[in-house]
Amino acid sequence: MQGYLTTKEAAEKWNISQRRVLVFCQDNRIPELSRVGNMWLIPSNTPKPADNRHLRYVDTRTVAKPFLKWAGGKTQLLEDINKRMSKLSRFEKYAEPFVGGGAVLFHVLANYPIKQAYISDINADLINTYVMVKTQVEKLIKTLSSIEKEFLGQNEAQRKTYYYQKRDRFNTLVAKQQAQKIEKAALFIFLNHTCFNGLYRVNRKGEFNVPMGSYKNPLICDADNLRKVSKLLQKVEIVCADYKESMAFIDKKTMVYFDPPYRPLTQTASFTSYTKEEFDDNAQIELAHYVEKVHDKHAKILLSNSDPHNVNPKDSFFDKLYSAFNIERVLASRMINCKDTARGKIKELLIANF
């Protein structure tokens, strides 16, 4: 009897993002595909469809993939972003002050001849993980492999207990700040790959509080990809800091990509907090002023954000805020939402000074 996979299970089997599986489903590229309500059912013996996306500089045999799942990750927009970056004759330096999952970073590092790169984020635990991947990748792989073996060797009930024990341990290490950096990075990756929807959310105390997800066989330690990432990061300055600290690195030879926390499309849409601080409209305005200062240094700028027109055609918040820049609206797939009906194609903004 033919078995079926969910989009999550197919993503794990094919080693691609769930977003990409949904694109395959929506484009009718999977034979004998079924749907029950809002759930796609994929025949379990279906081979991975060929990926027909074309990126000008990409060699898929060597490019490192993001090693973290991240809300708002830019894998789905990479082709649109690449089209704009490839218009530039050359840039020698690259800066990304809101690094997140790093999809654009890894693409640039692998496919553009840059000499220096700078990434930052105010999420100290995210930055610690990047630093450990760069500087201690073999020790990190050893620790993460041990966690993976322990977790996958247990039944469902045992896994749940194990997950919450590791979550508590991670929060204990976070509270101690400088303690056990390798272990903390390994737990960060483990929790990211086993928690609900790959979210990173903290409470007001700064404690990670995402519940366990329902993955049958999650890939927790992708050693080969971690080594590729580590190699690419050797030319990158990694800093835990506010985005404004990037100014010292930026000059006229720099390409700067800003991917700030997106402005919520509705008052109830902001369900995830990556740090204890909020990034409200005042913060968006403050960022726009900073972007203008970067522009004054003759750096090349690309910025992404949500498009308010998705829910209110009269909301021109970003159109007014970045009226001096080129604004394009591109389609993206929204994946992280508690309601299936709220997932699907929406428009996002790409804002550039070139």
TORMIFI-963059 format. One record per residue (C-alpha): residue number from 1; residue in one letter; x, y, z. Coordinates in Angstrom, 2 decimals, decimal comma. Layout:
R  seq  type        X        Y        Z
R  NUM     A        X        Y        Z
...
//
This chain:
R  seq  type        X        Y        Z
R    1     M     0,00     0,00     0,00
R    2     Q     1,30     3,43    -0,99
R    3     G     2,43     5,58     1,94
R    4     Y     2,44     9,35     2,05
R    5     L     4,68    12,10     3,39
R    6     T     3,78    15,52     4,73
R    7     T     5,66    18,52     3,34
R    8     K     7,81    18,54     6,49
R    9     E     8,74    14,88     6,06
R   10     A     9,46    15,36     2,34
R   11     A    11,69    18,35     3,14
R   12     E    13,72    16,23     5,57
R   13     K    13,93    13,32     3,11
R   14     W    15,06    15,54     0,20
R   15     N    17,26    17,78     2,39
R   16     I    15,59    20,99     1,21
R   17     S    13,41    23,61     2,89
R   18     Q     9,73    23,02     3,52
R   19     R     9,12    26,23     1,60
R   20     R    10,64    24,64    -1,51
R   21     V     8,48    21,52    -1,12
R   22     L     5,39    23,72    -0,99
R   23     V     6,49    25,44    -4,20
R   24     F     6,76    22,03    -5,86
R   25     C     3,24    21,21    -4,65
R   26     Q     1,75    24,53    -5,72
R   27     D     3,38    24,25    -9,16
R   28     N     2,04    20,68    -9,64
R   29     R     5,53    19,26   -10,01
R   30     I     4,92    16,16    -7,87
R   31     P     3,15    13,18    -9,55
R   32     E     0,07    11,70    -7,84
R   33     L    -0,02    14,52    -5,31
R   34     S    -3,04    14,54    -3,01
R   35     R    -4,54    17,11    -0,70
R   36     V    -6,72    16,68     2,38
R   37     G    -8,04    20,02     3,59
R   38     N    -4,99    22,28     3,84
R   39     M    -2,49    19,39     3,98
R   40     W    -0,52    18,15     0,99
R   41     L     0,12    14,39     0,84
R   42     I     3,18    13,32    -1,16
R   43     P     3,68     9,66    -2,26
R   44     S     6,51     8,32    -0,11
R   45     N     8,44     6,87    -3,09
R   46     T     8,48    10,18    -5,01
R   47     P    12,00    11,29    -5,99
R   48     K    13,00    14,88    -5,38
R   49     P    11,81    17,06    -8,31
R   50     A    14,51    18,83   -10,29
R   51     D    15,08    22,36    -9,05
R   52     N    14,75    24,62   -12,10
R   53     R    15,72    27,82   -10,33
R   54     H    18,64    29,62   -11,96
R   55     L    21,08    31,76   -10,06
R   56     R    23,75    33,37   -12,20
R   57     Y    26,72    32,51   -10,03
R   58     V    25,59    29,43    -8,11
R   59     D    27,38    26,08    -8,22
R   60     T    25,10    23,85    -6,15
R   61     R    27,85    21,27    -5,64
R   62     T    29,92    23,59    -3,47
R   63     V    27,61    26,22    -1,97
R   64     A    27,07    25,99     1,75
R   65     K    23,47    26,04     2,92
R   66     P    22,13    27,92     5,93
R   67     F    22,72    25,64     8,91
R   68     L    19,78    27,12    10,83
R   69     K    16,08    27,41    10,15
R   70     W    15,09    31,03    10,57
R   71     A    11,81    32,92    10,48
R   72     G    12,02    35,28     7,53
R   73     G    14,95    33,39     6,00
R   74     K    15,76    34,61     2,50
R   75     T    16,28    31,35     0,62
R   76     Q    12,98    31,89    -1,20
R   77     L    13,98    35,43    -2,26
R   78     L    17,54    34,55    -3,20
R   79     E    16,90    34,61    -6,94
R   80     D    15,33    38,08    -6,76
R   81     I    18,11    39,35    -4,50
R   82     N    20,77    37,86    -6,76
R   83     K    19,27    39,53    -9,84
R   84     R    19,73    42,90    -8,20
R   85     M    23,20    42,25    -6,81
R   86     S    24,43    40,88   -10,13
R   87     K    23,66    44,26   -11,75
R   88     L    26,60    45,71    -9,85
R   89     S    29,91    45,66   -11,71
R   90     R    31,83    44,80    -8,57
R   91     F    31,94    45,12    -4,81
R   92     E    34,92    44,13    -2,70
R   93     K    33,26    44,07     0,74
R   94     Y    29,96    42,76     2,06
R   95     A    28,09    43,68     5,24
R   96     E    24,94    42,13     6,72
R   97     P    23,99    43,79    10,04
R   98     F    20,94    41,52    10,67
R   99     V    22,44    38,17     9,72
R  100     G    19,75    35,72    10,90
R  101     G    19,99    32,41     9,06
R  102     G    22,53    33,75     6,57
R  103     A    21,07    32,56     3,24
R  104     V    22,19    35,71     1,42
R  105     L    25,53    35,74     3,25
R  106     F    26,46    32,22     2,14
R  107     H    25,38    32,91    -1,42
R  108     V    27,53    36,04    -1,60
R  109     L    30,55    34,36     0,02
R  110     A    30,42    31,46    -2,40
R  111     N    29,68    33,35    -5,59
R  112     Y    31,11    36,87    -5,46
R  113     P    34,84    37,73    -5,28
R  114     I    34,69    39,74    -2,08
R  115     K    37,78    40,33     0,05
R  116     Q    36,12    41,07     3,40
R  117     A    32,75    40,51     5,03
R  118     Y    31,04    41,68     8,21
R  119     I    27,98    40,19     9,91
R  120     S    26,29    41,14    13,14
R  121     D    23,17    40,58    15,19
R  122     I    22,04    41,55    18,69
R  123     N    21,11    37,93    19,41
R  124     A    24,17    36,87    21,41
R  125     D    23,40    33,15    21,22
R  126     L    23,00    33,26    17,45
R  127     I    26,34    35,06    17,12
R  128     N    28,04    32,61    19,51
R  129     T    26,87    29,80    17,23
R  130     Y    28,33    31,48    14,15
R  131     V    31,63    32,03    15,97
R  132     M    31,82    28,40    17,09
R  133     V    31,09    27,17    13,54
R  134     K    33,89    29,42    12,29
R  135     T    36,51    28,68    14,94
R  136     Q    35,66    25,31    16,54
R  137     V    33,72    23,39    13,90
R  138     E    35,14    19,92    14,65
R  139     K    34,48    20,20    18,38
R  140     L    30,99    21,49    17,60
R  141     I    30,30    18,59    15,23
R  142     K    31,47    16,09    17,86
R  143     T    29,15    17,55    20,52
R  144     L    26,21    17,91    18,13
R  145     S    26,65    14,37    16,78
R  146     S    26,45    13,02    20,32
R  147     I    23,22    14,94    20,95
R  148     E    21,77    13,72    17,64
R  149     K    22,58    10,08    18,45
R  150     E    21,02    10,33    21,91
R  151     F    17,88    12,05    20,64
R  152     L    17,19     9,85    17,62
R  153     G    17,75     6,67    19,64
R  154     Q    14,73     7,32    21,86
R  155     N    11,00     6,84    21,50
R  156     E     8,58     9,76    21,20
R  157     A     7,95    10,19    24,92
R  158     Q    11,66     9,97    25,73
R  159     R    12,46    12,49    23,00
R  160     K    10,03    14,97    24,51
R  161     T    11,62    14,65    27,93
R  162     Y    15,09    14,94    26,38
R  163     Y    14,11    18,05    24,40
R  164     Y    12,86    19,95    27,45
R  165     Q    15,90    18,90    29,47
R  166     K    18,15    20,31    26,74
R  167     R    16,04    23,45    26,52
R  168     D    16,46    24,00    30,26
R  169     R    20,19    23,35    29,97
R  170     F    20,46    25,87    27,12
R  171     N    18,66    28,54    29,16
R  172     T    20,98    27,85    32,09
R  173     L    24,02    28,36    29,86
R  174     V    22,51    31,53    28,39
R  175     A    22,09    32,95    31,88
R  176     K    25,79    32,30    32,55
R  177     Q    26,67    34,14    29,30
R  178     Q    30,29    33,06    28,71
R  179     A    29,94    29,47    29,95
R  180     Q    30,44    26,41    27,71
R  181     K    30,31    28,12    24,32
R  182     I    30,61    24,90    22,30
R  183     E    27,83    23,17    24,22
R  184     K    25,62    26,24    23,98
R  185     A    26,12    26,44    20,21
R  186     A    25,36    22,72    19,80
R  187     L    22,18    23,11    21,86
R  188     F    21,21    26,17    19,81
R  189     I    21,40    24,10    16,61
R  190     F    19,68    21,09    18,21
R  191     L    16,76    23,17    19,50
R  192     N    16,50    24,99    16,17
R  193     H    16,14    21,71    14,27
R  194     T    13,74    20,02    16,70
R  195     C    11,52    22,82    18,03
R  196     F     8,14    23,79    16,59
R  197     N     8,55    25,20    13,05
R  198     G    12,20    26,01    13,68
R  199     L    11,24    29,18    15,52
R  200     Y    13,53    31,17    17,77
R  201     R    11,49    32,93    20,42
R  202     V    12,32    34,15    23,91
R  203     N    10,20    35,37    26,79
R  204     R    10,68    38,63    28,69
R  205     K    13,39    36,98    30,78
R  206     G    15,31    36,14    27,62
R  207     E    14,61    32,41    27,95
R  208     F    14,05    30,27    24,87
R  209     N    10,50    28,96    25,20
R  210     V     9,50    27,28    21,93
R  211     P     7,87    23,85    22,41
R  212     M     9,09    20,69    20,73
R  213     G     8,12    20,10    17,10
R  214     S     6,89    16,88    15,53
R  215     Y     9,74    15,61    13,34
R  216     K    10,22    11,88    12,80
R  217     N    13,85    11,95    11,71
R  218     P    15,27    15,49    11,90
R  219     L    18,73    16,17    10,50
R  220     I    20,44    17,67    13,54
R  221     C    24,12    17,42    12,65
R  222     D    24,90    18,06     8,98
R  223     A    28,66    17,76     9,41
R  224     D    29,51    18,22     5,72
R  225     N    27,55    21,47     5,47
R  226     L    28,92    22,79     8,77
R  227     R    32,46    22,33     7,44
R  228     K    31,54    24,17     4,23
R  229     V    30,04    27,00     6,27
R  230     S    33,10    27,14     8,51
R  231     K    35,38    27,47     5,49
R  232     L    33,34    30,35     4,07
R  233     L    33,24    32,16     7,42
R  234     Q    37,02    32,43     7,66
R  235     K    36,95    35,77     5,83
R  236     V    34,03    37,09     7,90
R  237     E    34,16    39,40    10,91
R  238     I    31,40    38,21    13,26
R  239     V    30,13    40,72    15,81
R  240     C    27,41    40,73    18,45
R  241     A    26,22    44,30    18,16
R  242     D    23,50    46,69    17,12
R  243     Y    23,33    47,30    13,37
R  244     K    24,71    50,83    13,82
R  245     E    28,09    49,39    14,76
R  246     S    28,57    48,30    11,14
R  247     M    29,33    51,87    10,00
R  248     A    33,05    51,56    10,74
R  249     F    33,31    48,65     8,29
R  250     I    31,27    50,20     5,47
R  251     D    32,80    52,25     2,67
R  252     K    32,15    52,95    -1,02
R  253     K    33,39    49,45    -1,96
R  254     T    30,80    47,73     0,26
R  255     M    27,54    46,00    -0,58
R  256     V    25,24    46,20     2,47
R  257     Y    22,18    43,98     2,86
R  258     F    19,69    44,91     5,58
R  259     D    17,17    42,25     6,64
R  260     P    15,66    43,73     9,82
R  261     P    12,76    42,26    11,80
R  262     Y     9,83    42,68     9,46
R  263     R     7,04    45,12    10,19
R  264     P     3,99    42,98    11,15
R  265     L     1,27    42,98     8,50
R  266     T    -1,39    43,08    11,21
R  267     Q    -1,46    43,90    14,90
R  268     T    -1,74    40,19    15,72
R  269     A     0,92    38,97    13,28
R  270     S     3,94    39,59    15,49
R  271     F     3,96    36,22    17,27
R  272     T     7,70    35,78    17,45
R  273     S    10,29    37,72    19,41
R  274     Y    13,95    36,97    18,74
R  275     T    15,20    39,15    21,57
R  276     K    13,63    40,84    24,57
R  277     E    13,47    44,10    22,62
R  278     E    10,78    45,09    20,13
R  279     F    11,41    46,46    16,62
R  280     D     8,45    48,80    16,18
R  281     D     7,70    51,56    13,68
R  282     N     9,98    53,97    15,51
R  283     A    12,79    51,44    15,15
R  284     Q    12,01    51,09    11,43
R  285     I    12,22    54,87    11,04
R  286     E    15,51    54,96    12,96
R  287     L    16,88    52,25    10,66
R  288     A    15,84    54,28     7,60
R  289     H    17,85    57,25     8,90
R  290     Y    20,86    54,96     9,30
R  291     V    20,39    53,61     5,77
R  292     E    20,54    57,20     4,50
R  293     K    23,88    57,67     6,29
R  294     V    25,19    54,48     4,68
R  295     H    24,00    55,81     1,32
R  296     D    25,96    59,00     1,95
R  297     K    29,11    56,86     2,17
R  298     H    28,38    55,71    -1,41
R  299     A    27,94    52,09    -0,40
R  300     K    25,51    49,91    -2,34
R  301     I    22,38    49,11    -0,32
R  302     L    19,70    46,45    -0,54
R  303     L    16,99    46,15     2,12
R  304     S    14,02    43,81     2,47
R  305     N    10,81    44,14     4,47
R  306     S     7,14    43,24     4,46
R  307     D     4,74    45,00     2,10
R  308     P     1,87    46,68     3,98
R  309     H    -0,17    46,62     0,74
R  310     N    -0,83    42,92     1,38
R  311     V    -3,48    43,91     3,90
R  312     N    -3,98    47,64     3,33
R  313     P    -3,36    49,19    -0,12
R  314     K    -3,44    52,64     1,48
R  315     D    -0,62    51,87     3,93
R  316     S     2,41    53,50     2,31
R  317     F     4,67    53,40     5,36
R  318     F     7,75    52,10     3,52
R  319     D     6,97    53,86     0,24
R  320     K     7,20    57,17     2,08
R  321     L    10,08    56,13     4,32
R  322     Y    12,27    55,08     1,38
R  323     S    10,89    57,42    -1,28
R  324     A    14,42    58,34    -2,41
R  325     F    15,25    54,68    -3,16
R  326     N    14,15    52,13    -5,75
R  327     I    11,32    50,00    -4,34
R  328     E    10,27    46,71    -5,94
R  329     R     7,57    44,30    -4,86
R  330     V     8,36    40,59    -5,21
R  331     L     6,44    37,44    -4,36
R  332     A     7,44    35,28    -1,40
R  333     S     5,92    32,30     0,38
R  334     R     4,92    32,80     3,98
R  335     M     5,55    29,57     5,88
R  336     I     5,67    30,37     9,58
R  337     N     2,12    31,00    10,72
R  338     C    -0,04    29,19    13,23
R  339     K    -2,93    29,11    10,72
R  340     D    -2,64    27,13     7,49
R  341     T    -4,97    29,60     5,76
R  342     A    -2,50    32,42     6,44
R  343     R     0,34    30,67     4,60
R  344     G     1,01    31,22     0,92
R  345     K     2,22    33,81    -1,58
R  346     I     2,52    37,39    -0,40
R  347     K     4,46    40,42    -1,59
R  348     E     7,64    41,65     0,07
R  349     L     9,70    44,74    -0,59
R  350     L    13,22    44,96    -1,98
R  351     I    14,59    48,47    -1,54
R  352     A    17,83    49,53    -3,19
R  353     N    19,92    52,59    -4,01
R  354     F    21,04    51,15    -7,35
//
